Amino acid sequence: MHFTKQIQFFTIKFISVVILGMLLSSSSCKQNAGGDNEGVIEFDTKGVDESHPLYGLAPSTATLKFKQDKFALEMSTMGIFNTTIIGDLTAKTLAQTVKFMDIKMACIEKENEITADNQDFEIKFEETKETKKIANQKCYKIKVTMVKNPAVTFDAWYTKDLGLPNCNDLNPYKGVPGVLLDYRIKKMGLEMHFVAKSTKSIEVSDNTFEIPAYMKIVNKEEMAKFFADLQ
């Protein structure tokens, strides 16, 4: 009888330890997982126009990190030419940083400048009922037409599953109610095509959305001249 009670005691002890371990493991996962509207998306990318002078600098991959009302799109070409687009949806600002050889600079655009830039890639879009999976996310298709050249049309896809219904307020796709996972966009004269290959709900550090202190802040004209001189 005494032996049986010992077995029961150790059995209960063992189960308690297992349950505690599961709770600690769950807690640890929650700490490492991203919260609502937070995570990372990896994209395959390519230039649209192979004859463009900057086509050779177009990166083959890009990483989008997002958290609440901020995002950072990081791109690199062979580890030599690095650029990041940092957006703040609340402040309505868009910054671009560039690291290339000994050049380290950043340009910050406000809402009126962003609006002017978007007119260079002015689009209209039409919702459809077509859906498909991209990077394991349910996506909805929109038909896109270039306003200044209606003969140019293409499809884009977005998901509602990652939240962020207003995430396109700073780009030409304003009004699309979700995160774009297959789309085209133009920046500094180069049109790029992005297609998501993975999405992760993980924590993103707040300093991801800060311009490094060593960056020289320049105006839009100086940044545009830098890209023009590369051509």
PEWO-V584095 format. One record per backbone hydrogen bond with DSSP energy under -1.0 kcal/mol. NH is the residue of the N-H (numbers start at 1). CO is the residue of the C=O. E is the energy in kcal/mol with one decimal. If there is no record, write none. Layout:
NH:CO:E / NH:CO:E
//
This chain:
5:1:-2.1 / 6:2:-1.8 / 7:3:-2.0 / 8:4:-2.3 / 9:5:-2.5 / 10:6:-2.7 / 11:7:-2.4 / 12:8:-2.6 / 13:9:-2.4 / 14:10:-2.6 / 15:11:-2.5 / 16:12:-2.3 / 17:13:-2.2 / 18:14:-2.4 / 19:15:-2.6 / 20:16:-2.6 / 21:17:-2.5 / 22:18:-2.3 / 23:19:-2.4 / 24:20:-2.6 / 25:21:-2.5 / 26:22:-2.6 / 27:23:-2.5 / 28:24:-2.6 / 29:25:-2.3 / 30:26:-2.1 / 31:27:-1.8 / 32:28:-1.7 / 33:29:-2.0 / 34:201:-1.4 / 39:66:-2.3 / 40:200:-2.5 / 41:64:-2.7 / 42:198:-2.2 / 43:62:-3.1 / 44:195:-3.0 / 45:60:-2.6 / 46:193:-1.3 / 48:191:-2.3 / 52:49:-1.5 / 55:52:-2.0 / 57:54:-1.5 / 58:55:-1.5 / 62:43:-1.8 / 63:74:-2.5 / 64:41:-3.2 / 65:72:-2.8 / 66:39:-2.4 / 67:70:-2.6 / 68:37:-2.7 / 70:67:-2.0 / 71:87:-2.0 / 72:65:-2.5 / 73:85:-3.0 / 74:63:-3.2 / 75:83:-2.7 / 77:81:-2.5 / 80:77:-2.2 / 81:77:-1.7 / 82:99:-2.7 / 83:75:-2.4 / 84:97:-1.6 / 85:73:-2.3 / 86:95:-3.1 / 87:71:-2.6 / 88:93:-2.3 / 89:69:-3.0 / 92:88:-1.5 / 93:88:-1.5 / 94:109:-2.3 / 95:86:-3.1 / 96:107:-2.5 / 97:84:-2.5 / 98:105:-2.8 / 99:82:-2.9 / 100:103:-2.3 / 103:100:-2.4 / 105:98:-2.0 / 106:216:-2.8 / 107:96:-2.3 / 109:94:-3.4 / 114:110:-2.4 / 115:111:-2.5 / 116:112:-1.7 / 117:113:-2.2 / 118:114:-2.4 / 119:115:-1.1 / 120:117:-1.6 / 121:118:-1.5 / 124:145:-2.1 / 126:143:-2.1 / 128:141:-1.5 / 132:139:-1.6 / 134:137:-2.3 / 137:134:-1.8 / 139:132:-2.9 / 140:158:-3.2 / 141:130:-2.3 / 142:156:-2.9 / 143:126:-2.6 / 144:154:-3.1 / 145:124:-2.7 / 146:152:-2.3 / 147:122:-2.3 / 152:149:-2.6 / 154:144:-2.0 / 156:142:-2.4 / 157:182:-2.6 / 158:140:-1.9 / 159:179:-2.4 / 163:160:-1.4 / 167:164:-1.6 / 169:166:-1.6 / 171:168:-1.5 / 174:171:-1.2 / 176:173:-2.5 / 178:176:-1.6 / 179:159:-1.9 / 181:157:-2.5 / 182:157:-1.6 / 183:194:-2.1 / 185:192:-2.2 / 187:190:-1.9 / 190:187:-1.7 / 192:185:-3.5 / 193:46:-2.8 / 194:183:-3.0 / 195:44:-2.3 / 196:181:-3.3 / 197:42:-3.3 / 198:42:-1.3 / 200:40:-2.7 / 202:200:-1.1 / 203:32:-1.6 / 208:205:-1.6 / 209:206:-1.6 / 210:207:-1.4 / 215:212:-1.7 / 216:104:-2.4 / 218:106:-3.2 / 223:219:-1.9 / 224:220:-2.6 / 225:221:-2.2 / 226:222:-1.9 / 227:223:-1.8 / 228:224:-2.3 / 229:225:-2.5 / 231:228:-1.2
//
